[in-house]
Amino acid sequence: MQMHPDPLIQQVLDTWMPRFLNSDIAYYDILTTVARMRTWDDWGPQWMQTAAMHEQLAEQAWSAGRKISAINAFQVAAGYYHTGYHIYTRDMAVHEHGLRKMVELHDRMLPYMEPPVEKVTIPFENSHFVGLFSKPRGATKPPVCIFIPGLDSTKENRHRGRAPYLRRGMAVLTIDGPGQGEVSQWLTIRADYETVIGAAIDYLGARGDVDVERVGISGGSLGGYYAPRAAAFEKRIKACIGNCGPYDWAECFWIIPQVTREAFQHYTGAQSMDEAYERSKALTLKGAAAQIACPLLIVHGKLDPLIPWQQGERIVKEASGLKQFVLYDEGNHALNNISYKSGPRMADWMAEQLGGVVA
């Protein structure tokens, strides 16, 4: 494992290295980019430099007519911009540049992605949020799984995991809700995520090409709070997965890395860390978990340094319907280090609940 003298950089590497590698961030680029950093303040600017290098490679391939290579390279560059901005809020100009570039490059490649990906706009109260939608080829009104990002993940990097669900006969809608991804530019985090999922299901019903009687939701990290919260109050949800999510975010607030607290402050619009902590108290399943009546699967890693596994266990203990808690002894946060175990298990479980295909 790479070592760095700055404790914040080292903590980020220790916590998220499996996530970076799972997101097609090359280990060599991690080594060379981090080597240029002296302190956490350098994280964003240095990743912007590496991301721009990949964007240039993509542009060169595109100009040369090598579209297959270019499409892949643009998606990779979008992932690098995300790595640079997602938990970096020290310099908002850098943060916003990385966010804009991630969305720009990913959107540019949407018409060429396989399986097809459609970007959609979902009305919400007096505003809107956005999502990415994919459907199995030839399917007539399949069930659909709604993917929910966490605090610092986005629809772009969550939707890249759509293929196992499509192969199991499910459509996939991945959303950026309030305070997430590009929607963080106009909406801040809110605790009542059932309102967001309710709007998403309304949208799916209006499409007419999926079965809204068979809707499941899956969320990881802070999304592992949003999904159970939505399932507690939005009764059209037929199955729910939570991956390493909190029962009570405030109980975890001073455990999570400093840079994650800074990100939460930004995505809530809080003016201080104390105000961010006060806002974190709204994100609790106390009094809500008992309202979860649909089938529920909670997975957690015993080595999760952000959200203690007992938080996930507590969600399951209080839920009232068919429920299961799976604890991986070697799992870290969001089980990124053992996604080859957790990923198929979650996809199979969701397919079984919604009437998809597992054989």
N, C-alpha and C positions, 0 to 999 in steps of 0.2 A: 504494500500500500504506500502511495506517495505521501511524503511528509512535508509540511510547510510550516515556517516559523510563526505565521499569523494564526492565532487560535480560531478565528472565525472561518478563515479559508479551510483550515484543517477540519473543523467540525462539519462544514458543508461536504467536503470530500468523504469523510467517514460516513456521513448520513446518506448521501445521494449518489455515490459512485455507481452502485448497481443500476439506479435509475438512468444515469447518463449513458451507461453502456447499453442498456436496453433500448435507448432512444437513438441508437446509431451515432453516438458521439464517439469518435475514434479515441482509443486510449492514448495514442501518440499525441493527438491534439490536446487532450487533457494535460498531459505532461508538459508540452511546450507552452501552452497558453498559461497554465498556472505558474510556470517557471518565470514568466515575465512580470508576475504580480509581487508587490511588496506587502500590501495590506488589502483588506476587503474592499477598500475604495477602488481598487484597480480591477475588481472582478468584472463589472459591466463593460468598461472600456476595452479590456483585453479580449473578452469574448466577442465584442462587436468586430474587432480586428480579424479574429479567426473566422467569424461568420461571413464577413465581407470577402475573404479569400475564397470560401466555398461558393459564394454567390458569383464571384468572377469566373470560377471554373464552370459553373452552370451556364453563364452567359456565353462563354466561349464555345461550349458544346452546342448551345442553341444556334449561335451564329454560323457554326460549321454544318448545321443540318443534322446533327447527331441528337435527335429529339429524345430517344430513349434514355441516353446518358444524361441529357439536360434535365429531363423531368425528375429523375432520381436525385440529381445534384441540387435542384431547387428545393426539393423536400428536405434534403439533408441540411441545406443552408438555413431553412426556416427553423429546423430543430436547434441549430447552433444559436440563432438569434434568441430563441426561447430560453436556452440555457443561460444566456447572458443577462436577460432582463427579469426573469420570473420571480426571483427572490432578492433582486437588487433594486433598492429604492433610495440609495444614498444620493444619486444624481438623477433627478426625474427626467432630464432631457435624454439621458442615455436609456433609461427605462422605457420611455415612450418611443424612442427610436427603435429599440429592439422589438417592442410589441408591434409597431406598425410594419416593420420589415417582415416579421414572422407571418403576419396576416397577409401582407401583400404577396409574398412568394408562394405561400400555400394556396391562396385564392387563384393565383396565376396558373397553377398546375391542375386545378380541379377538373377542367374539361378533359384532361388526359389520364386521369387516375383510373385504375382498374383494381377491384370492382368500382363501378361508377360512384361518384360522390356528388351530392347536390347540396349547395349552400342555401339555407332557408331562413326566413325571417318570421318570428313568432310574436304576434301582438301580446302585450302584457301591460295591463292597467293603462296608464296614459303614455306608455313607451313601448319598447319591444326588446327582445333578446334574439340571439341567432343560434343556429345549429347546423350540423352536417348530417345528411341523411343518406343511407345506403339501403338497398333492397336486394334480396337474392334474385338473380336473373330468372325470369319466367314464373316467378311466384305470384299467386293470386291471393291477396289479402292475408299475408303472413302475420304471425305475432311480431311484436316489436319490443326491443329492449332499449330503454333510455339510459345513456351513459352520462354520469354526472362527474365533472372534474372536482378536484379538491381546492385548497387555498390558492395554489400557484400553478396547477396544471390547467390545460385548456382543451377545448374541443378538438383542436388539431392533433395534439399528441395522444388524446384519448381515443380518437376515431381510428387511429392507425391500428388498433387492436380489433377492428370490426370483423376481420376475415373469419375467425373461429365461429362467430355467431351467425354470419351469413351462411357458412357451410352447414350449420345446424338448422337452417330454415327460418331464421329470424331476421327481420329488418332491424336496423340500428339507427337511432337518432342520438347524436352526441351534442350537448348544448353548452353554451357559455351563458350561465345565469348571472344574476346581479353580483358584481364584484369579481367576475371571472373573465379571463381572457380579454378579448376586445370589448366586451360589454362593460368591463370595469371602467371604461372611458366615460360612461354615462350613468351607470347604476352601481351602487355600493352594496356590500354584503347585507343580507337580511336573514333572519333566523327562520321565518315562516316559509320554508322552501316548498311546502305543499302548494302554495299559490303559483310557483313557477312550474311545477310539474303538472298542475291542473291546466295551466295555459298550454303546455306542450301537448297534453292529451287532447285538448280541444282542437289544437292545430292538426294533430294526426287524424282525428275524426273527420275534419273538414277535407283532408286530402282524399279520403275514400279508398286508398289502395293498401291499407293495412287493417288488421283486425284490432280495434280498440277495446274489444272484450278480452284481449290477451296482451296486456301491457305489463312488462317488468321493468324494474329500475336497478341500476348498479352504480355505486359510488365508492371512491377510494379516498383515504385520508380524510380531510374535512368533508369530502363528498360522502364519506362513510357515516357522517352525521346527517347530511342533507337527505340521503336516501331513506333511512329509517324514519326521519322526521316526516317526510312526505308520505310514506306508507302509513303512518299513524292516522293521518287526517284525510288523505285523498284515497277514497275507497275503490276507485277504479283500478288501482294498482293491484295486480294479481300475484306478484312475487317481488322480493326485495333482497338485494345483496349489499352488504356493507363490508368494506375491506379496510381494516385498521383505522376505523373511525372512532371519534370520541363519544362517550355518553354525555360528558359535560366538558365543554371546551375550556371553561374558566379553570377547571381543576388541572388542565394540562398547560395553561398559558405560560407559567414560569418554568416549565420543563422544556418546552420547545426551544430550538436554537434562537439566538438573539435576532438573526436575520429573518427568521420566520415571523417573530413578533413584529419586526419592522414592516414586513410585508402585510401582515394582518392589519396593522395600523393604517397603512396606505389603502388597502382594499375596502376598509370600512369607512374611510374618510375621517377617521379620528384625528384630532389635533395634537394629541399627546399619547404617550404609552399608557399613562394612567387611564385616560379616556378609552383607549383601545381595550384595556383589561375590563373596564366596566361594560363595554359593549359585548365582550366575549361571554358575559354571564347570560346573555339571551340565548346562546347556542347550547341548550341543554335538552335532554330527553326526559328529564324529570317530569312526571305526569303525562308524558307523551308515549313512552315506550310501551306502556301497558295497553295502548290503543292499537298497537300493530297486530292485526288479525290475519293478514295474508301470510303465506309461507315466507320464512325469513332465514337467510343464511348469513352468518357473520363469520368472517375469517380474520385471523390476527396472527402476528408474529410475536413470539415470546421475547425476541431481542429488539423489538421496536423501541428506539430511543426517544421517540416523540410522544406516542400515545401508548400508555401502559396497557398491556393486554387485558387487564381486569376491567378496563372501560368497555371493551367489546363484550366481554362475558356478562357484564351488567345489563347491556341492552337485551341480550337473549334471555336472561333470567326474568326480566320484567315483561317481555313481549307475551301476548296472549294466544297467538296462533301456533301453527306448526313451525317449529324453529330448530335451528342447529347451530352450534358453535364449534368451529374447527380452529385449533391452535397449533401452529407449526413451531416446533421448538427452535429451529434454526432460522426462522423468518425474521427479516428486518422490516422497516417501515414500508407499508403497501406491498410487502412480499416481493419486492423487485428482485431480490437475490435468488428467489426460487419460483419465479413466474412459470417455469416449466411444470411445477406441481400445482400451484394455485390456479393458474389460468384455465387449464382444461377442466378442473373440478368445478369452477364457477360457471363456465360455459355449458357444461353438461347439466349442471343443476338447473340453470335457467331454462334450457331447452326442455328438460323434463317437466318443469312447472308450467310452461307456456304451450306445450304440445309441439315442440320442435322435433328435430331428428338427432339421435345420438348413435345410430347404428347404420 
